[in-house]
Amino acid sequence: MTEKKNIAIMGAGLVGSLLSLYLAKRGHKVDLYERRPDLRKLGAFGGRSINLALSDRGWRALRGIGIEEQVRKVAIPMYGRMMHDEQGNLTYQPYGKEGQAIYSVSRAGLNVALMDISEPDPNITYHFNRQLLNLDLHTNEAEMRNTETGEVEKLQSQLLFGADGAFSMVRNAMQKTDRYNYSQSYLEYGYKELTIPAAEGGGWLLEKHALHIWPRGNYMMIALPNIDGSFTCTLFFPYEGALSFESIKTDTELLNFFLEAFPDAVPLMPDLAEDYFSNPIGSLVTVKCFPWSYQDKALLIGDACHAVVPFYGQGMNAGFEDITVLDQMLENFDGDWEKLFKAFERKRKPDADAIADLAVMNFIEMRDKVADPRFLLRKKIEARINQQYPDKWIPLYTMVTFTDLPYSYALETGRLQDEIMKKVMKHIQTVEDFDKPEVQQLLEEQIIYKEKLKKHTEAQGRG
């Protein structure tokens, strides 16, 4: 048995709250420090956050602590994308095989659920309204301001986890150490939350079990269902330009734009102008850094070390998978926290970088390609290849969303499969063309080539 520690977690969001449950399960005493007030006392949430898509990696982490069924009560399955064109015509594209779904959850709703589950644990204590001002990594002494009273408190912990998000103060302290690598990059797009309310008398005004997308090339809107019958909509829009957050200044300009770009959504959004002009514009940032730890004292986790843009729905899932991986390493833990932290960051860094790149790639797909008939045909052909070669061909989206294959493996395999698909699609105009002998021969040759390349790569890795 390893020594039980007094552990401080900075940040009581989704990752911090779930991490506290895993650490308390192993007998450690955990204190969580959160800059914001207790969400459960604030009442209504909204205006600040994109709804989340919970998929297999996230469910695995919830299952590992025995809370999967409790969370399912606040989640709605979405079995595919529903695309809306400029005339309001709908096109549906399943996400995976029959029964496979990603799940729409409210960030605040899930956070509240995790707090309610973890707080009764005697080893877990929440401290709200605590802002981290300074952190001495050498001594693990933190200076905190109580934002209710204004008093400054000092905190000493044996171990510290930074789960305090993309603008982490724990990471900020690490950045002041020698040879620390850090980068952040923003998309030229921001986002704004809008709402489609529930139907009169309850129920959903759009298909409940789908993620709705209005792809428009240079911008897009999405909508995810909520359990109360409403949809949380997110407009992804350039900051500047002819059509942008900068250019729309009045109710009339907003209405004219929506009538042209999203005409079928306008009748469903009675509070469009109020939502648009009162809700803040959120930024879309990718954060990469290394190392994620400092000696045997502190470790970053989740968005604090790998914030990604939301277009693969994997930010929360990647953070939850961090916890699964860390917990697996704790199974054979010998008490050396520095060695554990180093092994963890080496294992997770390539996958964190991969999902960051995949998320930006998927933005382009959602914004530009999902309305393209050739793209939709390609998806159907790829599904046929997966049926024909189930052990040798898994679509990229499936690898990322419905398996626990490493993100880095999914990215590299996806690139190889993309090259093969480009060759195959040169010979295909309709789904029926897939069965032509020359297409089948080309495909078989490419699958054999892919398998040989995979074995060669694996052999090099072992070497």
C-alpha positions as CSV (number, residue, x, y, z in Angstrom):
1,M,0.0,0.0,0.0
2,T,1.3,3.4,-0.9
3,E,1.2,6.4,1.5
4,K,-2.2,8.2,1.5
5,K,-1.7,11.9,0.6
6,N,-3.4,15.2,1.2
7,I,-4.1,16.3,-2.3
8,A,-5.3,19.7,-3.6
9,I,-7.1,20.0,-7.0
10,M,-7.2,23.4,-8.5
11,G,-10.5,23.6,-10.4
12,A,-13.8,21.9,-9.6
13,G,-15.0,21.6,-13.1
14,L,-15.8,18.4,-14.9
15,V,-12.3,16.9,-14.8
16,G,-11.4,18.1,-11.3
17,S,-14.7,16.7,-9.8
18,L,-14.3,13.3,-11.5
19,L,-10.6,13.2,-10.6
20,S,-11.5,13.7,-6.9
21,L,-13.7,10.6,-7.0
22,Y,-10.9,8.5,-8.4
23,L,-8.3,9.7,-5.9
24,A,-10.7,9.4,-2.9
25,K,-11.5,5.8,-4.0
26,R,-7.8,5.1,-3.5
27,G,-7.9,6.5,0.1
28,H,-6.4,10.0,-0.5
29,K,-7.9,13.1,1.1
30,V,-8.9,15.6,-1.6
31,D,-9.6,19.3,-1.4
32,L,-11.0,21.0,-4.5
33,Y,-10.5,24.8,-4.9
34,E,-12.8,26.6,-7.4
35,R,-12.7,30.2,-8.4
36,R,-16.4,30.4,-9.2
37,P,-19.3,30.1,-6.7
38,D,-21.1,26.8,-6.2
39,L,-23.0,26.2,-9.5
40,R,-25.8,24.5,-7.5
41,K,-26.6,27.8,-5.8
42,L,-26.7,29.9,-9.0
43,G,-29.9,28.6,-10.5
44,A,-30.1,29.1,-14.2
45,F,-27.0,28.5,-16.4
46,G,-26.4,29.5,-19.9
47,G,-24.8,32.0,-22.3
48,R,-21.3,30.8,-21.7
49,S,-20.8,27.2,-22.8
50,I,-21.2,24.9,-25.7
51,N,-23.2,21.8,-24.9
52,L,-21.0,18.7,-24.6
53,A,-20.9,15.5,-26.5
54,L,-20.2,12.6,-24.2
55,S,-18.9,9.6,-26.1
56,D,-17.2,6.2,-25.3
57,R,-14.0,7.5,-23.7
58,G,-16.0,9.7,-21.3
59,W,-18.5,6.9,-20.5
60,R,-15.6,4.5,-19.8
61,A,-14.3,7.0,-17.1
62,L,-17.7,7.3,-15.6
63,R,-18.2,3.6,-15.6
64,G,-14.8,3.1,-13.9
65,I,-16.1,4.9,-10.8
66,G,-19.6,3.4,-10.9
67,I,-21.6,6.5,-11.9
68,E,-22.4,5.9,-15.5
69,E,-26.1,5.2,-14.9
70,Q,-26.5,8.4,-12.8
71,V,-25.1,10.5,-15.6
72,R,-27.2,8.8,-18.2
73,K,-30.3,10.5,-16.6
74,V,-29.1,13.9,-17.8
75,A,-27.9,12.8,-21.3
76,I,-29.7,12.5,-24.6
77,P,-28.4,10.1,-27.3
78,M,-27.7,11.6,-30.7
79,Y,-27.4,8.9,-33.4
80,G,-26.2,11.2,-36.3
81,R,-25.9,14.6,-37.8
82,M,-28.9,16.3,-39.3
83,M,-27.8,18.9,-41.9
84,H,-30.0,21.9,-42.7
85,D,-29.5,23.6,-46.1
86,E,-30.4,27.2,-47.0
87,Q,-33.9,26.1,-48.1
88,G,-34.5,24.1,-44.9
89,N,-34.1,20.7,-46.5
90,L,-32.7,18.0,-44.2
91,T,-30.0,15.4,-44.8
92,Y,-29.2,12.8,-42.2
93,Q,-25.8,11.1,-41.7
94,P,-25.5,8.4,-39.0
95,Y,-22.5,8.7,-36.7
96,G,-21.7,5.0,-36.5
97,K,-23.3,1.6,-36.7
98,E,-26.9,0.9,-35.6
99,G,-27.3,2.0,-32.0
100,Q,-24.1,4.0,-31.7
101,A,-24.6,7.5,-30.4
102,I,-22.9,10.4,-28.8
103,Y,-24.7,12.0,-25.9
104,S,-25.7,15.6,-25.5
105,V,-25.2,16.9,-21.9
106,S,-25.2,20.4,-20.4
107,R,-21.8,21.3,-19.1
108,A,-23.3,22.9,-16.0
109,G,-25.8,20.0,-15.6
110,L,-23.1,17.4,-15.7
111,N,-20.8,19.4,-13.4
112,V,-23.6,19.7,-10.8
113,A,-24.3,15.9,-11.1
114,L,-20.6,15.2,-10.5
115,M,-20.5,17.5,-7.5
116,D,-23.6,16.0,-6.0
117,I,-22.1,12.5,-6.4
118,S,-18.7,13.4,-5.0
119,E,-19.4,15.8,-2.2
120,P,-21.0,13.2,0.3
121,D,-17.6,11.3,0.2
122,P,-15.9,12.1,3.6
123,N,-12.5,12.3,1.8
124,I,-13.7,15.0,-0.6
125,T,-14.1,18.7,0.3
126,Y,-15.1,21.5,-2.0
127,H,-13.9,25.1,-1.4
128,F,-15.7,27.6,-3.7
129,N,-14.9,31.3,-4.4
130,R,-11.2,30.6,-4.1
131,Q,-8.9,32.3,-6.6
132,L,-5.4,31.1,-7.0
133,L,-3.0,34.1,-6.9
134,N,0.4,32.6,-6.6
135,L,1.9,29.1,-6.5
136,D,5.4,28.2,-5.2
137,L,6.1,24.9,-7.0
138,H,9.2,24.2,-4.9
139,T,7.1,24.1,-1.6
140,N,3.6,23.5,-3.1
141,E,2.5,26.6,-1.1
142,A,-0.5,28.4,-2.7
143,E,-1.8,31.8,-2.1
144,M,-5.6,32.0,-2.5
145,R,-8.0,34.9,-2.4
146,N,-11.5,34.3,-0.9
147,T,-13.5,36.2,-3.4
148,E,-16.4,36.6,-1.0
149,T,-14.5,38.1,1.9
150,G,-11.4,39.4,0.0
151,E,-9.1,37.6,2.5
152,V,-5.9,36.0,1.3
153,E,-5.3,32.4,2.5
154,K,-2.3,30.2,2.3
155,L,-2.6,26.6,1.4
156,Q,0.0,23.8,1.8
157,S,-0.6,20.4,0.0
158,Q,1.5,17.3,-0.4
159,L,0.3,16.9,-4.1
160,L,-1.3,19.3,-6.4
161,F,-3.3,18.7,-9.6
162,G,-4.0,21.6,-12.0
163,A,-7.5,20.9,-13.4
164,D,-8.1,24.6,-13.8
165,G,-8.8,24.8,-17.6
166,A,-7.3,26.4,-20.6
167,F,-6.0,29.5,-18.7
168,S,-4.6,27.4,-15.9
169,M,-2.8,29.3,-13.1
170,V,-1.0,26.1,-12.1
171,R,0.4,25.9,-15.7
172,N,1.2,29.6,-15.4
173,A,3.5,28.7,-12.5
174,M,5.1,25.9,-14.5
175,Q,5.8,28.2,-17.4
176,K,8.2,30.2,-15.2
177,T,10.4,27.1,-14.8
178,D,13.4,26.4,-17.0
179,R,12.9,24.9,-20.5
180,Y,9.2,25.0,-20.4
181,N,7.4,24.6,-23.8
182,Y,4.1,26.3,-24.3
183,S,1.9,27.5,-27.2
184,Q,-1.6,28.7,-27.7
185,S,-3.4,29.4,-31.0
186,Y,-6.8,30.9,-31.6
187,L,-9.2,30.3,-34.5
188,E,-10.3,33.5,-36.2
189,Y,-13.8,32.4,-35.2
190,G,-15.7,32.9,-32.0
191,Y,-18.9,31.4,-30.8
192,K,-22.1,32.6,-29.3
193,E,-24.8,30.6,-27.5
194,L,-28.4,30.8,-28.7
195,T,-31.5,28.9,-27.8
196,I,-34.4,27.0,-29.4
197,P,-36.9,26.7,-26.5
198,A,-39.1,23.7,-25.9
199,A,-42.4,23.3,-27.7
200,E,-45.5,24.7,-26.1
201,G,-46.6,22.0,-23.7
202,G,-43.2,20.4,-23.7
203,G,-41.3,18.4,-26.3
204,W,-38.6,19.2,-29.0
205,L,-39.2,21.3,-32.0
206,L,-36.5,19.5,-34.0
207,E,-35.5,15.8,-34.2
208,K,-34.4,15.0,-30.6
209,H,-31.8,12.3,-31.3
210,A,-29.6,14.2,-33.7
211,L,-26.9,16.9,-33.6
212,H,-28.2,19.6,-36.0
213,I,-25.8,21.5,-38.3
214,W,-26.4,24.4,-40.5
215,P,-23.1,24.3,-42.6
216,R,-22.5,27.5,-44.5
217,G,-18.9,27.4,-45.7
218,N,-17.5,30.4,-43.9
219,Y,-19.5,29.9,-40.7
220,M,-22.0,27.5,-39.2
221,M,-24.6,26.9,-36.5
222,I,-25.2,23.7,-34.5
223,A,-27.9,22.7,-32.1
224,L,-27.8,20.0,-29.3
225,P,-30.9,18.8,-27.5
226,N,-31.5,19.3,-23.7
227,I,-33.6,17.1,-21.5
228,D,-36.2,19.9,-20.9
229,G,-37.1,20.0,-24.6
230,S,-35.0,22.9,-25.6
231,F,-31.9,23.0,-27.9
232,T,-28.7,24.8,-27.1
233,C,-27.5,26.4,-30.3
234,T,-24.0,27.7,-31.0
235,L,-23.2,30.1,-33.8
236,F,-19.6,29.8,-35.0
237,F,-18.8,33.0,-36.8
238,P,-15.8,35.1,-37.8
239,Y,-14.8,37.9,-35.4
240,E,-14.3,40.3,-38.3
241,G,-15.2,40.7,-42.0
242,A,-18.3,41.3,-44.2
243,L,-20.3,38.7,-42.3
244,S,-19.1,38.6,-38.7
245,F,-19.7,39.4,-35.1
246,E,-18.2,42.8,-35.9
247,S,-20.6,43.5,-38.8
248,I,-23.9,42.7,-37.2
249,K,-24.9,45.5,-34.8
250,T,-28.7,45.9,-34.9
251,D,-31.8,43.6,-34.5
252,T,-32.7,44.2,-38.1
253,E,-29.2,43.3,-39.4
254,L,-29.3,40.1,-37.3
255,L,-32.8,39.1,-38.4
256,N,-32.0,39.7,-42.1
257,F,-28.8,37.6,-41.8
258,F,-30.6,34.7,-40.1
259,L,-33.5,34.8,-42.6
260,E,-31.0,34.4,-45.4
261,A,-28.6,32.0,-43.7
262,F,-30.8,29.9,-41.4
263,P,-34.4,30.5,-42.5
264,D,-35.9,27.3,-41.0
265,A,-34.4,28.2,-37.6
266,V,-35.8,31.7,-37.3
267,P,-39.4,30.7,-36.4
268,L,-38.0,28.4,-33.7
269,M,-36.0,31.2,-32.0
270,P,-38.3,33.8,-30.5
271,D,-35.5,35.2,-28.2
272,L,-32.9,35.4,-31.0
273,A,-32.0,39.1,-30.7
274,E,-32.0,39.0,-26.9
275,D,-29.8,35.9,-26.8
276,Y,-27.5,37.2,-29.5
277,F,-26.8,40.7,-28.0
278,S,-26.7,39.6,-24.3
279,N,-24.6,36.5,-24.5
280,P,-20.8,36.9,-24.6
281,I,-18.6,35.8,-27.6
282,G,-16.5,32.9,-26.6
283,S,-13.0,32.3,-28.0
284,L,-11.7,29.0,-29.5
285,V,-8.2,28.2,-28.3
286,T,-5.8,25.3,-28.7
287,V,-3.2,24.9,-25.9
288,K,-0.1,22.7,-26.2
289,C,2.6,22.5,-23.5
290,F,5.3,20.2,-22.0
291,P,6.1,19.0,-19.4
292,W,2.8,18.6,-17.6
293,S,4.4,18.0,-14.2
294,Y,6.8,19.5,-11.8
295,Q,9.0,17.0,-9.8
296,D,6.8,14.9,-7.5
297,K,4.7,17.8,-6.5
298,A,2.3,18.9,-9.3
299,L,0.6,17.6,-12.4
300,L,-1.6,19.2,-15.0
301,I,-4.7,17.4,-16.3
302,G,-7.4,18.0,-18.9
303,D,-7.7,21.4,-20.6
304,A,-4.9,22.8,-18.4
305,C,-2.4,20.9,-20.5
306,H,-4.3,20.2,-23.7
307,A,-7.2,22.5,-24.4
308,V,-8.8,21.8,-27.8
309,V,-11.4,23.4,-30.0
310,P,-14.8,21.7,-29.6
311,F,-15.3,20.3,-33.2
312,Y,-14.7,16.7,-32.4
313,G,-16.7,16.8,-29.2
314,Q,-13.6,15.3,-27.5
315,G,-12.4,18.0,-25.0
316,M,-14.2,16.6,-22.0
317,N,-13.8,13.0,-23.2
318,A,-10.0,13.5,-23.5
319,G,-9.9,15.0,-20.0
320,F,-11.9,12.1,-18.6
321,E,-9.6,9.6,-20.5
322,D,-6.6,11.3,-18.8
323,I,-8.2,10.2,-15.5
324,T,-8.7,6.6,-16.7
325,V,-5.1,6.4,-17.9
326,L,-3.8,7.8,-14.6
327,D,-5.9,5.4,-12.6
328,Q,-4.6,2.4,-14.6
329,M,-1.1,3.5,-13.8
330,L,-2.0,3.8,-10.1
331,E,-2.8,0.1,-10.1
332,N,0.9,-0.8,-10.1
333,F,2.1,2.3,-8.4
334,D,5.3,2.0,-6.3
335,G,5.0,5.3,-4.4
336,D,7.3,7.3,-6.7
337,W,5.0,10.2,-7.7
338,E,7.6,11.9,-9.9
339,K,8.1,8.7,-11.9
340,L,4.4,8.3,-12.2
341,F,3.9,11.9,-13.4
342,K,6.7,11.5,-16.0
343,A,5.3,8.2,-17.4
344,F,1.8,9.7,-17.6
345,E,2.8,12.8,-19.5
346,R,4.9,10.8,-21.9
347,K,2.0,8.5,-22.6
348,R,-0.6,11.1,-23.0
349,K,1.2,13.9,-24.8
350,P,1.2,12.4,-28.4
351,D,-2.6,11.6,-28.0
352,A,-3.3,15.2,-26.7
353,D,-1.5,16.7,-29.7
354,A,-3.3,14.4,-32.1
355,I,-6.8,15.2,-30.8
356,A,-5.9,18.9,-31.0
357,D,-5.1,18.5,-34.7
358,L,-8.2,16.3,-35.4
359,A,-10.5,18.9,-33.8
360,V,-9.3,21.7,-36.2
361,M,-9.7,19.2,-39.1
362,N,-13.2,18.4,-38.1
363,F,-14.1,22.1,-37.9
364,I,-13.4,22.3,-41.6
365,E,-15.4,19.2,-42.3
366,M,-18.4,20.3,-40.4
367,R,-18.3,23.9,-41.8
368,D,-17.6,23.1,-45.4
369,K,-18.0,19.5,-46.4
370,V,-21.1,17.9,-44.7
371,A,-23.4,19.6,-47.2
372,D,-21.4,18.3,-50.2
373,P,-23.0,15.4,-52.0
374,R,-19.6,13.9,-52.9
375,F,-18.6,14.0,-49.2
376,L,-21.9,12.2,-48.2
377,L,-21.3,9.6,-50.9
378,R,-17.7,9.1,-49.7
379,K,-19.1,8.5,-46.2
380,K,-21.5,5.8,-47.5
381,I,-18.7,4.1,-49.4
382,E,-16.4,4.1,-46.3
383,A,-19.2,2.5,-44.3
384,R,-19.4,-0.2,-47.0
385,I,-15.6,-0.8,-46.8
386,N,-15.9,-1.1,-43.0
387,Q,-18.7,-3.7,-43.5
388,Q,-16.5,-5.6,-45.9
389,Y,-13.2,-5.4,-43.9
390,P,-14.4,-4.9,-40.3
391,D,-11.0,-5.9,-38.8
392,K,-8.9,-3.9,-41.2
393,W,-10.8,-0.6,-41.8
394,I,-12.4,1.5,-39.1
395,P,-13.5,5.0,-40.2
396,L,-11.6,7.9,-38.5
397,Y,-14.7,9.2,-36.7
398,T,-15.5,5.8,-35.3
399,M,-11.9,5.3,-34.1
400,V,-12.0,8.7,-32.2
401,T,-15.6,8.5,-30.9
402,F,-16.5,4.8,-30.4
403,T,-13.2,3.1,-29.5
404,D,-10.4,3.6,-27.0
405,L,-7.7,3.4,-29.7
406,P,-5.1,6.1,-29.0
407,Y,-5.9,9.4,-30.7
408,S,-2.4,9.4,-32.2
409,Y,-3.1,6.0,-33.8
410,A,-6.5,7.3,-35.1
411,L,-4.8,10.3,-36.6
412,E,-2.1,8.4,-38.5
413,T,-4.4,5.6,-39.6
414,G,-7.0,8.2,-40.7
415,R,-4.4,9.9,-42.9
416,L,-3.5,6.7,-44.6
417,Q,-7.2,5.7,-45.1
418,D,-7.8,9.2,-46.5
419,E,-5.2,8.6,-49.2
420,I,-6.8,5.3,-50.1
421,M,-10.3,6.9,-50.2
422,K,-9.1,9.5,-52.7
423,K,-7.9,6.7,-55.0
424,V,-11.1,4.7,-54.7
425,M,-13.4,7.7,-55.1
426,K,-11.9,8.5,-58.5
427,H,-13.8,5.4,-59.8
428,I,-17.1,6.0,-58.0
429,Q,-20.0,8.2,-59.0
430,T,-22.8,6.2,-57.2
431,V,-23.0,3.7,-54.3
432,E,-23.6,0.9,-56.8
433,D,-20.1,1.6,-58.4
434,F,-18.6,0.2,-55.2
435,D,-19.4,-3.4,-56.4
436,K,-17.6,-3.0,-59.8
437,P,-14.7,-5.5,-60.1
438,E,-12.1,-2.8,-60.8
439,V,-13.1,-1.0,-57.6
440,Q,-13.0,-4.2,-55.6
441,Q,-9.6,-5.1,-57.0
442,L,-8.2,-1.6,-56.3
443,L,-9.6,-1.7,-52.8
444,E,-8.2,-5.1,-52.0
445,E,-4.7,-4.0,-53.2
446,Q,-4.9,-0.9,-51.0
447,I,-6.1,-2.8,-48.0
448,I,-3.1,-5.3,-48.4
449,Y,-0.7,-2.3,-48.7
450,K,-2.2,-0.6,-45.6
451,E,-1.8,-3.8,-43.6
452,K,1.9,-4.2,-44.7
453,L,2.6,-0.6,-43.8
454,K,1.0,-1.0,-40.4
455,K,3.1,-4.1,-39.6
456,H,6.2,-2.3,-40.8
457,T,5.4,0.7,-38.6
458,E,4.7,-1.5,-35.6
459,A,7.9,-3.4,-36.1
460,Q,9.9,-0.1,-36.2
461,G,8.2,1.0,-33.0
462,R,9.2,-2.3,-31.3
463,G,12.7,-1.9,-32.7
